Amino acid sequence: QVQLVESGGDSVQAGGSLRLSCLASGNSFSFRDVSIDIMGWYRQAPGKQREAVATISSFAGTIYANSVKGRFAVSVDNAKNSVYLQMNSLKPEDTGVYYCYLRAGPSRWSVRDYWGQGTQVTVSS
């Protein structure tokens, strides 16, 4: 079993920056020892559906939502089993709960979805 724990959410003013972190842990779990299809970040604003913000996949590379292109950057540190989301020039519409997501497994034919518990980002105007 893999656990994803996010951190870094906060309340900031428009134009500010935040860096979200997601640590993946489990019984001897390591990014280097599993097959990873997709990892990245989703968000859910109040009253809206969860949407992909930034993802890294083995088949499509890095993809950003149009609304965050040029402002957000996703990165991975395999040695730390961590995924990060650097968010700059934040806007009120970036407000929401941000979730870390991972689709991985012991092989490419045996993957499953993992979600973190979410971290709140609030951007005020």
Disulfide bonds with the S-S distance in Angstrom:
Cys22-Cys100 2.05
